[in-house]
Amino acid sequence: MSITQQYLLDAYRAQQLGRPGPPAPGAHDWQVVREWRDHRQFRAVIAERPAHGRLRRALGRWLRPGRRATG
């Protein structure tokens, strides 16, 4: 069963029981992404690593191996 079919079934059941319908699939995706990013930054701080700019620094080291990273 696809996500859309499950959503339609849940919406139909909610309507039959007089309850509010479920949120549409994907309605909270950006909230989940923000929470994941915040958690990743929190874990970096707890591990005493920089919380911002890690990917850019790593790519810079990979693209310019002879240059030393500062910071």
N, C-alpha and C positions, 0 to 999 in steps of 0.2 A: 504494500500500500504506500502510495507516495505521500509526501507532506501535505500537498493540497487536498488529496482525498481524505486524509485524517482530519484536517482542519474543517472541511465541509461536514464530515460526520459529527465532529464535536460541536460545531455550530448548530446543526440540526437537533442534536440531543439537548443542547442548552435551550433552544427555542421551545422544544416540546415540554421541558421541565420548568419553563418560565424563568430561567436563570440568564444572567448576562453571558454573551458569547465570549469565546476565547480570543486572545489577541491574534492578529494575523501573523502568519509565518514571516520571520525576518523583521518584525516590528521593533525588536530590542537588540538587533545586531550591533549597532554602533555603541550602545551602552556596554555590551560585553567586551568589545574591542578596547574601549577606554579603561574598563576595570582590569583587563588583562595587562595593558600597558602600565597602569599604576602599580599593579602587583609586581611586575617585572622590575620596575624602578625601585620599589621598596626592597625587593630581594637584593638588588645590586647595592643599595645603601647598607643593608645589614651585613653583606659580605665585604664591605669597605672597598667597593669598586665604584668608578664614576657612574652616575645614573643617566647622564645625557651624553650623546655624541660618541658612544662606543663603536657603533657600526661604521661611522665615517672615519674614525681613527684607524680601525682595523683595515678598512679598504685602502686608506692612504698608505699604511704600512705594506700592504700587499702590492699595490700599484707602483710604489717607489721604495723598493727594498733597501737601496743604499742610503736613504735618508732616515735619520733618527726622529722619532716622535717626541715632542716636548709636552710637558704638562704635568 
